[in-house]
Amino acid sequence: MMLAVEYHANNDIRLVERPVPHIGPGELLVQLRACGICASDVMEWYMQPRAPLYPGHEPVGVVIAIGDGVLQFAVGQRVFVHHHVPCMVCHFCQRGSYSQCLTFRATRLDPGGLAEYIRVPALNVQLDVLPIPDALSFAAATLIEPLGCCVRGIDRAAMRPGDSVLVLGAGSNGLMLASLAQQRGAGRVMIADPIAYRRQRALAAGVEHALDPQSAPLLEQIVALNDGCKPDIVIVTPSSIGAMRQGIDLCGGGGTVLLFAPSGPTAELPISPNHFFFQEITLRTSYSAGPYETRLALDLLRAGRIQPETIITHYFALQEAAQAFQMVAQPGDALKVIITVD
């Protein structure tokens, strides 16, 4: 038997016993060492209708058993495992829209990333299990999946060198998106968040400008910094309609608004086609990450281009999962929260 986190609601996180999964041909059994908690793990409109379920999609660990036919991995190897993988041959995959692939949406880990032992299906093993270099800690490697999502987001924002970029929300994803924008050659990067702790962390991570939207009208602060102009790229990391609406209002002519998080299924975002047309504003979304983005994320971490210590702020044991989920559900003086297993 093993321990696994079982989700019922944000305030009802249970640690339960389950049988250790059996593996079949082409599969791996991975012993968990660390797993980050994502904001989507506490998105109740998304999680509760499917509860009880076994969350965790940012796991890293050690291979302890190998199914028949697996040649590329060895027992004792340190690995990142991706929970979703595309088929690579369907219409969507051929267009690079891996998150729209039916296989991508159907694949998952057994029982989930927050369990002492994880069965990795054969297709996941083939396409998106990555060896972790010895120099990269398990904690740092938990950022591969969320950083991969940020890489995809920056790509979909179609930022060009010299563009001015505004990131709404200075959570862990916001900081990684801002850092990637700087590395891609943005002319100016600004991040806005009402929480002082997060603004301080953003500045410490090297973001040029951390703005308090409650101290003065945000547009006034932006144009004062940005040569009298609205930003070319606005990345909206909160899932609220208000933040999305604000992002659209703040985007400059010819610019792009990227929605990085989903709203609830019944929420509606009112827009003015007239405004979008005459301002030539592009509205884009970005969902998850594929095998190319996870590999680039690992390269960025290995090269020190993203500093995990600026992103990860809190560590919990598996037995403390309920407290960890509460911290993520009530953002404040925290960025990335991870669970570790010795």
N, C-alpha and C positions, 0 to 999 in steps of 0.2 A: 504494500500500500504506500501511497504518497499523499502529500498535502497539496491542495490547489485552492486558489482564490475563486470563490463563487459569487457572482454579482446578482443581487436582487434589486437594489436601489442604491443611490449614493450614500444613504445612511444605513444600508443593510448589506454590508460586505462580510462574507463568511469564509472561514478557512475550514475546508472539508477534506475528508479522506476519500480517495479514489484509487482504484487499481492502477498500478503502473501500466501504461499502454504497451501492448505487444506490437512489434514491428514486423513488416512483411518485406518482400523483395524490393530492393531499391530504396528502402527507407532508412532513417536514422533515429536513434533514441539519444536525446540530448539532455544532459543534466543542467538545469538552470543555474546560472551564476548571477545574473542581473537582468532587470527588465524595467524600462521606463514606463511611467503612466502618462498617457496622452490625454489632452483635453477631451477628445472624443470618447474616452473611457468613462467620463462623468457627464456626458451629454444625454440626459435622461430621456428625452423624446426618442433618441436613437437606441438606447440600451434597454429601457424598461419593457417595451413591448416584446422583446426577445428573451427576457429573463425567465428562469435563471440561466445564466450563461457564464462562460469561463473566459475572462478578458485577458489582455496582454498581447500586444503585437510589436514589441520592441525588444525581444529577448536575445540574449547571448549566453553561451554555455560551453560545455565540454561534451564531445561525442563519447558515449559509453557503450554503444552497441551499433552494429552495422548490418543491414539486411543484405541478402544475397545480391550480387551484381554491383554493389557499390565499390568502386575502385579509387575514386578521387579523394576519399576521406579516410582517416584512420582513428581508431580508438585513442582517446586522450587529446585529440585535436581541439583547439579553441575555435569556435565558430559563431557567426551571426546567422540567424535563420529568418527569412522573410515569410510572413504569414500568407501573402497573396503572390501568385505568379501567373503570368499570361501564357497562352498557348503558343504564341509567336507566329501563328500561321493564319489566323482568321482575318476578316476584313478590318477589324479595328486594330489589330496588332500590325498589320501591314501599313496602316496609316500612322503608327506610333501612338495610338490612343489605347495604351495597354490597360488602363483602369476601366475601360468600357468592355473589355473582353469577358465573355461569360465564364471562361475558365478562371480568370483572375478573381472574379467575384465569388466563385464557388470554392476555391482552394482556401484551406485554413489549417491551423495547427491543432493537434489533439493533445490535451483538451483546450489549451490556450497557452499564451506565453507566461502566465503567472502560475506555473505549476512546477513542482520539484523535478519532474521528468516530462519531456515533450516528445511526442512522436511527430517526426517531420515526414510528410508524404513524399513519394518518389518524385513527383513532378517538381516540388519545391527543392528537393535535393539536387535535381538536375540543373535548375535554372537560377536559384537565388539563395544558396547557402554559401557563405563566404568565409574563408579562413581568416582569423584575426591574428595579425602579427604580434609577436611577443611584447613589443614595445608599447602596444596599445592596451590599456587596462580594460577589464570587463565593463566597468562603469562607463568609460569613454565610448566603448563600442556600442552601448545602447543608443547612442545618438545616430547610428547609421541610418535607421529607418526614418526618423523625423527629419534629419538633415537631407536625406534623399528626397523627401516631400518638398523641402525648401528649394532644393536644386531644380526640381520640376517646376515649382512656382515661379522662380526667377526666369527660367526658360520661357514659360508661357506668358510672362509679363512683357516679353520682347523688348527688354531694356537695351538701349544702345549706349556706348561709351559717351560720357558727358551729360547724360540725362540726370535730372534731379529726381530724387526718389523720396517719397514719404511712406513710412510704415506706421499704420495705426495699430497700436498694441505692442508693448515691450515685454511680452512673455518670452519663453524660450524660443519659440518659432520666430517671433518678431526679431529677436536679436540675431538669429542665424540668417534670416532673410536680409537684414540690414548689412551684416558682414559680407554676405555673398554679393550684394549690390556694390559694396565698396570694391571688392575684389574683381568684379566685372567692369570696373572703370566708371562708375557713377560719378558725375561731377559734384554732387552734393547729396548726402544722405541725412534725413531727419527721421526721428521716431517720436511718437506721441503716446503718452500714457498718463492717466490721472494718479497712478500710484507712485509715490516718491521713491520707494525702494527699487522699483523696476527702472525708473529713469536713471538712478544712480548706477545700477548694474549695467545699463546700456552704455553709459559714459565710460565705465571701467572696462567694458569690452571693446572700446575704441570707436563707438558710434559718435559721429561728429556733433550732432545736436539732438538733445533729448528735451522735448517740449511738454509743458504741463498745460493741457487743454482747459484747465479750470482757472489758470492764473490770468488769462487774457484770451480774447477770441483767437482760435487756432489759425484762422486764415491770416490775421494780422501778423502773428508770429512768423508764419511761413514766408509771406511775401517780404517781410523785413530781412529775412535771412537769404532769400532766393532771388535777389536782384529784382524785386517787385513782381515776380511771376509766381503763378501756381506751379506745383510740381508736374513733371512729365509722367511719372509713374506713381500711382497710389496703390499700396498693398494693404488690404483690410484683413487683419487676422481675427478680430472678434466675430462671433457668429450672429450678432444682433443686427436687426434691420436698421436701427438707428446708426450704427457704425458704417454699414454699407451705404446708406443714404449720405452720410457725411463724407465718405470717401469719394462718391460721385461729385458732390458739390465742390470738393477741394481740388479736383483734377483739372489741370490746365488743358487748353485747346490742343488737339492732336495727340493727347495723352492716352494712357491706358489705366483702367482700374482693374485690379486683380482681387477677386474674392477668394480668400484662402481657407475659409471655414464655412460650412453650410448652416443655413437657418433651419428651423423646424419645417416639416413638410407642408404645413398649412399657412406659413407666413408668406406674405406677398411684399415685393419691393416695388413701390410706385416709381416710375421713371417717366421722363418727358422725351419722347422721340425727337421732338423739335430741338431740344438741348443737345442730345447726342449727335444729331445730324449736323447742325451748324457749328458745333464745337469739334466735330470729328473725333469723338471720344470712343474708345474701344473698351467694351466690358468683357472680361475673361474670368474663368474660374480655373482652379487647379485642384485635382483630387488624387491623393496618394502618390505612389512612386513605383517605377518599374525597375527591372534588373540593371539598366544602364545608370539610373540615378543612384541606386545603392552602391554600385561600384565606384562612382565618382565621389560619393559621400565618404566611403572608406578611404579613398585616396586623399581627400581633403583632411581628414582626421589624422591619417598617417603622416602627412606632410606638415602638420601643425598649423594648417591654414584656418582651422576652427579650433578654439581652445575650450575643451570640455569644462575646465574649472570656472569659466565665465558663464556657463549655461546651467550646469548641475549645481543645485543649492542644497538639496536635502536627500538623505538616505534613510531607508527604513528596512527592517527585516521582514521576511514574508509573514511572520506572525503579527506584524504591525500594519498589515495591508489596510485595515479599516481607517487608521489614522492617516495613512498616505493618501487614500482616496478623498478623505475629507479636506486635506490640504489642497489638493488639486481642484476640488469642487468649489472652494472658497478662496479664490486668488487674492493674495496679499503679499506678504514678505516671503515669497518663494518664486522660483522659476521652474526648473526641471526637477521633478521628484522621481527617484528611482528606488526600486526594491532590490536588495542584494541577498544572496544566499551563500553562506560560507561553504 
